[in-house]
Amino acid sequence: MLQPQGLSRTDYLTRPGSLAVVRPQAGAGPDVAAADPETLEPFVLVEASGAVTAFNGHVDLGTGIRTALAQIVAEELDVGFGRVSMVLGDTAVTPDQGPTIASETIQITAPALRRAAAQARQFLVARAAAKLGVPAQDLVVEDGVIGRRMAAAGGSGETVADAPPSGDNRFVTYGELLADDCIRLALADDVAVKPVSEHRIVGRSQPRVDLPSKATGGLVYVHDMRVPGMLHGRVVRPPYAGVDVGDFVGTSLLNVDESSIAHIPGIVAVVTLGDFIGVVAEREENAEAALRALRVAWKPTPKLPDLDDLAGALSKNPSTPRVLLDTGDVDAALAGAVKRMPRQYVWPYQMHGSIGPSCAVADYSGGRVRAWSGTQNPVPLRADLAKLLDLPQDAVEIVRLEAAGCYGRNCADDVTADAALLSRAVGRPVRVQLTRDQEHAWEPKGAAQLMTVDGGLDASGGVAAYDFQTRYPSNASTTLALLLTGKVAAGPVVLQMGDRTAIGPYDFDHKRIVCHDMPPIVRAAWLRGVSALPNTFAHECYIDELAAEAGVDPIAYRLRYLKESRARDLVQKLAERAQWEPHVGPRLREDSEGVMRGRGFAYALYVHSKFPGYGAAWSAWVADVAVNKHTGEVALTKITVGQDSGLMINPDGVRHQIQGNVIQSTSRVLKEEVTFSDIAVASREWGAYPILSFPELPPIDVMMVPRPDDEPLGVGESASVPSAAAIANAIYDATGVRFRELPLTPERVLAGLRAAGVSPQASAAALALPACASSGKPSRLKTVVMPLVAAALGAVGSLGVMTLPWRGAIAPIPRPDPAVFSAATIERGRVLAHLGACFVCHTAEGGAPLAGGLKIETPFGVITATNITPDVETGIGAWSYPAFERAMREGLHRDGRHLYPAFPYTSYAKTSDADLQALYGFLMSVPAVRSVTPAPDFKFPFNQRPLMALWNTMFHRAAPFVADPARSALWNRGAYLVEGLGHCSACHTPRNAMGAEEKGALHLSGGIAEGWEAPALTRASRAPVPWDETAFYDYLRTGWSRHHGAVAGPMAPVVAELKALPDDDIRAMAHYLASYGDAPKSAAEIQALAAAREAATAVRKSTPVSVPGSRMFDGACAMCHEPGRGPALYGTKPSLALVTAVQSATPDTVVRVILEGIHPPGLGTLGAMPSFADHLSDWQIAEIARYVRGRFAPERAAWPDLDAAVARLRAHAGAR
Amino acid sequence: MKSAPERVLPETMTLRDPTIRLTVNGETHALRLPGATPLLAVLRNDLGLNGPKFGCGIGECGSCTVLVDGVAARACVLHIADVDGRDIRTLEGLGTPEALHPVQAAFVETAGAQCGYCLNGMIMTTAALLDANPDPSEEQIREALRFNLCRCGTHVEILAAVRLAAERLAAQRLAAGRSAAQRPAAPGRRR
């Protein structure tokens, strides 16, 4: 564990043998020795054991401040780094230093810690001076050992341990000085700290203290917190996902149907408060299942403004202008400009995108709550929980554990409140983790922003005026449970946070800066760089435009207006480092492939916090790009980044922060944009919100300006700030085209290049592609076949049921003694039972084997498989062998009733007597289970069993299999297995209007199984590579063929059953099935066909049929379905170029597999595919399917009406 | 979700909810749970392991990565029935803070993590990669980690960690080869 938990201030401050430096809380008296320890905020605690504990109200978000703060304390206390442990963000103990934001920890909160450590040291040195009778200035401390200052021979070092043998060798340790005392010092304001020249720990790179534990699965994260008696909770969020302003927030719930989760075991509670819904279960996966299954009715959700037009939405959002700066006479200067240049820059909504969905554990008991949380804001969160739960603040404790990186505000606070509500409801500790889709949808977004600049050049090429306006729709994103429960009204709240770095760095004579404060449109808060990143995008692109217009090198032009010496120094040093070649205007360097190269510059001092705020580290970028003018792809070929951070506590830590900022902001600039449906956030997983991946990582050259004598500055965000402008300016240098809206996706860049005439126009065919999504009626077997069957059977019915032949019952027998069957017979029967897939249909989900109960969908209604265990009353225990044989061959119940051909007696009839006898023996030997089978739910006339007699006369031949002497023994064996007990034709052969299998050329030419397409096994197959004997064998044996993919749907359990068959039989089946195909090809030919097919579809077209589909495919599907990409993974990676379903006339199989996933039971080596139903909308799945079809089946017509097909199949899946 | 069957049946009798056996970090566990129980939930909640993390639940991010028969696998996507009888290794099964596995040590030394939530996946994917390909090219490393997402932007340090781990493992093999030149090779975990 990284830090102790559950301790109070009293626990720390009353320890014998300790020295604490504390700050009295507001209102407490100055006598800290006499004060109630709970009113004292500790900073540093030195113990006689040698251990040092230091306290800070800020938390480590993965930036390494736990390490850097410990360095500061160790330095000032003169103890070894390893002695110091930090307690961060525990509201029961740590000082209230506000939320961990704005890169403030080192710059703002650490000085107090540093003073406290220095103060403790001075106190101890003074004690030592008294004890040793030596003046304090003659003493030196090393690792908590105080001795007389000695001049080491031949060196300048001062040591205690290596003191020369002569002179005063006495020393005393901190521990000895403290003895059993319990000392408290009030933190002083005027404590002398060490000069930088004496630093031995600060300013040197120190390995991160948290990583060994993180790398080995230690208890570090709140996600790993487990409390005795803990339950698992999940929340069900309203449909207005990611929207938190409006009178519908907290008031939209109509009702919760708890019966919808009655089938899920271990549900402890469903908690409803306003629009807050939570479920609590004993097991986590059951809470998750309940979240997905719970039926909830909501009021209609109001529509959002059109967020495809962000500039329009932001312009129309009501706002209040706030003038931040107005110098000179802007209006007059604008009017007098020689070249007027009005510009508009647009920043999209973006995500924090924490890799781990937020999680918390809360334990509410006895009117107190303790919450383990990953919050960035422990103290404000405590106040929120107190309000939510109607508790005094001191009854709420927030224990901070680490969490997935957050770069502003994610759902960590929300989920803590959720856990507290659920724990209160059930009276036990509850752990709640959000789902990926919830974290994506509900995290407060980094706000979109609109910047407009009016300005231009004067006659001398100087900047005539700069009239800058910025619009930023965000608030603090009130902890969600407060809004959902109605504790806090979800009214518009306007925070003045659009002004970060709004003034800009350049000293223009006529300059006006206006921030339009406005309420949020969707849930938004601060994200790394806050409004400074967008504002700097505008500032730094605009000055680049001015420089180009003025005919001056962009850096030289900036330096005309950049007055601050540290800024100029950084800019000049970076230009030198990057070997900047001064130039004017775009250089348009293009190679023969159409790749255009350019470089761009941008600079920023990140000014943050309440206006006018203050600066963190200075940062500047030189970005090198390569733009493919045919595809619009932008590759960063190098980023040279310079930063002036003042004194760097942990230089490696600073470097990591710079690199992290560069990578994350590059990702934001090139790729990231939240998408919305008309009511909510639509990006709910990483396919719809892709982030930078390893292959896209640019080379990064980091230049850290050494300034050890200047105050340390915040480094958590600065290097992000120049990113967008540097990249956009580089693209301009490469192409001559200005991009003023992000992200710089291939489609946006290509469109811009085409509009500017840089790239050739799209071909007519490519332009026509979006029209492929034309409408058309989907053909549905059920709706087409059913009326025909009804009509046909209706006509038969008119003949009169009584005219049909009647078959008699076969007398019941006592249950046969299994002992009469030999072990060999039973074993043979067992294998045959698997071949016949008896278990598949005759075993219910979770039910006893062969006891029936599985519901089977047929075109005629739902039928329940019967109990075929030897139970006398409810199974087949009373069936004699002749009764069993008659059922298998003629489809008759023992009592003479007709069975429906959902039971494939039409195939089973072909089984040999010996095999039927063995099967009978096996069935009589299994445990008898009492289980009554419900009657089929068929509508008239299908519920008229006697009609089946006529059906049998028309369609059934009850003859055993007869071998074809013209064929090989292998073929005949295969035919016997396939056409008999294997009953492949039951699914793979189309049926006529009467539900009977078609004959002749249509045999095995494709059918329907439980709503799934059972593809053709004959020449009618649409498989891109023909099925051959090897493929059939691989598929039947393992569920997988390299050239065809993996089993899905009802075929998966069939293959699992076939595991019982010997290889020879599988080979025979494969041989027989292959005989339905064309003349066999050699393995090499098959291999070549497959390779050609994959090569042909591997081409990534510049304009895929669906651009969003292509993007989502890359994030959600490519890991397993892009040959040659990604890691080797357990299981298979089906190649979509070869999968038959992609070639089908209907999208049903592809869509169902995306919606439902694949978990082939008993075929574990295949791996699995998850269901995407909860993370992808109908539209998103349709776009992915559209892309897959367009890419992997380019010769075939686009699937019509995909959106409707997804909606239909989703409804179907939900109804099951 | 369905409840566990009341009695244990012979494996061949049913495909639904048999007793499932998982060997995790060398120890075999018999589980009476529905076959559709997510492997990740069992590793974390039944076996109390912290290494594999829930990141997305749909196999996109890699933070849940474990090794199944020595190959990287996404535990959030697999059901326990999908890995019945398999050999599973988690981050905890690689090494301890006192005795780090070379891949873990490399990630600690290069600071291959900021928040570290993705770290499990990075380490496990790297371990599997280096087992299969001891001397990967830069391109192969990046490709192997393509679908392991890191949001903090620790990519530079992570790549350095993979390279360092490859060097260390190669040195280890060299040393082991020298000290046991004539002994037959240990059976590999890969099948």
Chai-1 contact restraints between the chains, C-beta under 6 A:
chainA,res_idxA,chainB,res_idxB,connection_type,confidence,min_distance_angstrom,max_distance_angstrom,comment,restraint_id
A,G62,B,Q114,contact,1.0,0.0,6.0,A-B,restraint_1
A,G62,B,C115,contact,1.0,0.0,6.0,A-B,restraint_2
A,G62,B,C152,contact,1.0,0.0,6.0,A-B,restraint_3
A,R208,B,A111,contact,1.0,0.0,6.0,A-B,restraint_4
A,L211,B,V108,contact,1.0,0.0,6.0,A-B,restraint_5
A,L211,B,A113,contact,1.0,0.0,6.0,A-B,restraint_6
A,P212,B,P97,contact,1.0,0.0,6.0,A-B,restraint_7
A,P212,B,V108,contact,1.0,0.0,6.0,A-B,restraint_8
A,K214,B,A113,contact,1.0,0.0,6.0,A-B,restraint_9
A,K214,B,G116,contact,1.0,0.0,6.0,A-B,restraint_10
A,K214,B,L119,contact,1.0,0.0,6.0,A-B,restraint_11
A,A215,B,Q104,contact,1.0,0.0,6.0,A-B,restraint_12
A,A215,B,F107,contact,1.0,0.0,6.0,A-B,restraint_13
A,A215,B,V108,contact,1.0,0.0,6.0,A-B,restraint_14
A,T216,B,T96,contact,1.0,0.0,6.0,A-B,restraint_15
A,T216,B,P97,contact,1.0,0.0,6.0,A-B,restraint_16
A,G217,B,N50,contact,1.0,0.0,6.0,A-B,restraint_17
A,G217,B,G51,contact,1.0,0.0,6.0,A-B,restraint_18
A,G217,B,L91,contact,1.0,0.0,6.0,A-B,restraint_19
A,G217,B,E92,contact,1.0,0.0,6.0,A-B,restraint_20
A,D224,B,N50,contact,1.0,0.0,6.0,A-B,restraint_21
A,I264,B,M1,contact,1.0,0.0,6.0,A-B,restraint_22
A,P265,B,S3,contact,1.0,0.0,6.0,A-B,restraint_23
A,E284,B,A41,contact,1.0,0.0,6.0,A-B,restraint_24
A,E284,B,N45,contact,1.0,0.0,6.0,A-B,restraint_25
A,E285,B,T37,contact,1.0,0.0,6.0,A-B,restraint_26
A,E285,B,P38,contact,1.0,0.0,6.0,A-B,restraint_27
A,E285,B,A41,contact,1.0,0.0,6.0,A-B,restraint_28
A,N286,B,M1,contact,1.0,0.0,6.0,A-B,restraint_29
A,A289,B,M1,contact,1.0,0.0,6.0,A-B,restraint_30
A,G353,B,R151,contact,1.0,0.0,6.0,A-B,restraint_31
A,I355,B,G55,contact,1.0,0.0,6.0,A-B,restraint_32
A,I355,B,C61,contact,1.0,0.0,6.0,A-B,restraint_33
A,I355,B,S63,contact,1.0,0.0,6.0,A-B,restraint_34
A,I355,B,Y117,contact,1.0,0.0,6.0,A-B,restraint_35
A,I355,B,C118,contact,1.0,0.0,6.0,A-B,restraint_36
A,I355,B,R151,contact,1.0,0.0,6.0,A-B,restraint_37
A,G356,B,K53,contact,1.0,0.0,6.0,A-B,restraint_38
A,G356,B,G55,contact,1.0,0.0,6.0,A-B,restraint_39
A,G356,B,Y117,contact,1.0,0.0,6.0,A-B,restraint_40
A,A404,B,C115,contact,1.0,0.0,6.0,A-B,restraint_41
A,A404,B,Y117,contact,1.0,0.0,6.0,A-B,restraint_42
A,G405,B,Q114,contact,1.0,0.0,6.0,A-B,restraint_43
A,G405,B,C115,contact,1.0,0.0,6.0,A-B,restraint_44
A,G405,B,R151,contact,1.0,0.0,6.0,A-B,restraint_45
A,G405,B,C152,contact,1.0,0.0,6.0,A-B,restraint_46
A,R436,B,C56,contact,1.0,0.0,6.0,A-B,restraint_47
A,R436,B,G57,contact,1.0,0.0,6.0,A-B,restraint_48
A,H656,B,A111,contact,1.0,0.0,6.0,A-B,restraint_49
A,Q659,B,V156,contact,1.0,0.0,6.0,A-B,restraint_50
A,G660,B,Q114,contact,1.0,0.0,6.0,A-B,restraint_51
A,G660,B,C152,contact,1.0,0.0,6.0,A-B,restraint_52
A,G660,B,G153,contact,1.0,0.0,6.0,A-B,restraint_53
A,I663,B,G153,contact,1.0,0.0,6.0,A-B,restraint_54
A,I663,B,H155,contact,1.0,0.0,6.0,A-B,restraint_55
A,Q664,B,G153,contact,1.0,0.0,6.0,A-B,restraint_56
A,W686,B,E60,contact,1.0,0.0,6.0,A-B,restraint_57
A,S693,B,R146,contact,1.0,0.0,6.0,A-B,restraint_58
A,F694,B,R142,contact,1.0,0.0,6.0,A-B,restraint_59
A,F694,B,L145,contact,1.0,0.0,6.0,A-B,restraint_60
A,F694,B,R146,contact,1.0,0.0,6.0,A-B,restraint_61
A,F694,B,H155,contact,1.0,0.0,6.0,A-B,restraint_62
A,P695,B,R142,contact,1.0,0.0,6.0,A-B,restraint_63
A,P695,B,R146,contact,1.0,0.0,6.0,A-B,restraint_64
A,L697,B,H155,contact,1.0,0.0,6.0,A-B,restraint_65
A,T843,B,T14,contact,1.0,0.0,6.0,A-B,restraint_66
A,T843,B,R16,contact,1.0,0.0,6.0,A-B,restraint_67
A,E845,B,K2,contact,1.0,0.0,6.0,A-B,restraint_68
A,G846,B,K2,contact,1.0,0.0,6.0,A-B,restraint_69
A,G846,B,R16,contact,1.0,0.0,6.0,A-B,restraint_70
A,G846,B,D17,contact,1.0,0.0,6.0,A-B,restraint_71
A,P849,B,M13,contact,1.0,0.0,6.0,A-B,restraint_72
A,P849,B,T14,contact,1.0,0.0,6.0,A-B,restraint_73
A,A1056,B,L15,contact,1.0,0.0,6.0,A-B,restraint_74
A,A1116,B,E60,contact,1.0,0.0,6.0,A-B,restraint_75
A,M1119,B,F147,contact,1.0,0.0,6.0,A-B,restraint_76
A,G1126,B,R146,contact,1.0,0.0,6.0,A-B,restraint_77
A,G1126,B,F147,contact,1.0,0.0,6.0,A-B,restraint_78
A,P1127,B,A72,contact,1.0,0.0,6.0,A-B,restraint_79
A,P1127,B,T125,contact,1.0,0.0,6.0,A-B,restraint_80
A,P1127,B,A144,contact,1.0,0.0,6.0,A-B,restraint_81
A,A1128,B,V71,contact,1.0,0.0,6.0,A-B,restraint_82
A,A1128,B,A132,contact,1.0,0.0,6.0,A-B,restraint_83
A,L1129,B,A72,contact,1.0,0.0,6.0,A-B,restraint_84
A,Y1130,B,V68,contact,1.0,0.0,6.0,A-B,restraint_85
A,Y1130,B,V71,contact,1.0,0.0,6.0,A-B,restraint_86
A,Y1130,B,A73,contact,1.0,0.0,6.0,A-B,restraint_87
A,H1159,B,H79,contact,1.0,0.0,6.0,A-B,restraint_88
A,P1161,B,L15,contact,1.0,0.0,6.0,A-B,restraint_89
A,P1161,B,A81,contact,1.0,0.0,6.0,A-B,restraint_90
A,G1162,B,L15,contact,1.0,0.0,6.0,A-B,restraint_91
A,G1164,B,D82,contact,1.0,0.0,6.0,A-B,restraint_92
A,G1164,B,V83,contact,1.0,0.0,6.0,A-B,restraint_93
A,G1164,B,D84,contact,1.0,0.0,6.0,A-B,restraint_94
A,A1168,B,V77,contact,1.0,0.0,6.0,A-B,restraint_95
A,A1168,B,L78,contact,1.0,0.0,6.0,A-B,restraint_96
A,A1168,B,D82,contact,1.0,0.0,6.0,A-B,restraint_97
A,P1170,B,I58,contact,1.0,0.0,6.0,A-B,restraint_98
A,P1170,B,G59,contact,1.0,0.0,6.0,A-B,restraint_99
A,P1170,B,V77,contact,1.0,0.0,6.0,A-B,restraint_100
A,H1175,B,I58,contact,1.0,0.0,6.0,A-B,restraint_101
